[in-house]
Amino acid sequence: MTETLTSLAILGGTFDPVHFGHLRTALELKQRLSLDEMRLMPSYLPPHRIPPRFKAIDRMRMLKLAIASEPELSVDDRELQREGVSYMSDTLAQLREEVGDEISISLVLGMDSFLSLPQWHEWELIPQLAHLIVVARPGVPFGVNGIMERFLHAHETRDRGEIKHTAFGRVLSQTMTPLDISATRIRNLISSGYSPRYLLPDSVWDYIQHHGL
C-alpha cells in the first residue's frame, strides 16, 4: 500500500484465461472513477461455479503477462496463496484489516454475480466492508426484486464521487464498453483447433501455446 492510497477496487474472477473483456473493464473503471488502484484478483476455487480448467500458477502467470505494460493495473494473489474455497467475504475482511477503516474499497461485479449475491457466503458482510460496482450491459436495467430490491434501495448511489470519498456500503451501476468475450468461448476455440487471437493479449496466447494448455 502506498502512502497516498485512498481508494482501491478489486476485480475478481478465475481469469481462465484472462481476456480483453476483463482488462478493458478494469482499466475503464479505474480511470472513470479516479481510483488509486485497480487490482485483478484470481480466485483459487470459486464457490459458485465449476473449478478453473487452468492451474492457479498458469492463470497467475498469464495475468501478469497481460498487464505487464499497463501500470494502472496490478495483481493481488491473496486468494491463490490462501488456497481452498475463495470466499469474497473473507478476502474483503482481510483487505479491510490491512488498509484500515478510512480507505475506499470497491468490489467489481457483473450483473449476474450481483443478482446472485444472496447465495454467497456471509454476503450480508460485504457492504459493511466494501462498495459494489456493478458492471451492467448497455440498456439492461437492474431488474431486481425481493431481497435484492430492498438491498439496492438501501445502498444504491448514482454519485460516482461517493465511491472514492466514502469507505464502503454503496452500490454503483456502470455501463462499460461492450466486449462480448468469455473465457469459455476462448477455451472452446482452442480445443476446436481455432485461434483465439484478438480476444486476449498476444502474450497470453503465446503462453498458452508454449505450455500446451
Secondary structure, 3 states (H helix, E strand, C coil): CCCCCCEEEEEEECCCCCCHHHHHHHHHHHHHCCCCEEEEEECCECCCCCCCCCCHHHHHHHHHHHCCCCCCCEECCHHHHHCCECCHHHHHHHHHHHHCCCCEEEEEEEHHHHHCHHHCCCHHHHHHCCEEEEEECCCCCCCCCHHHHHHHHHHECCCHHHHHHCCCCCEEEEECCCCCCCHHHHHHHHHCCCCCCCCCCHHHHHHHHHCCC
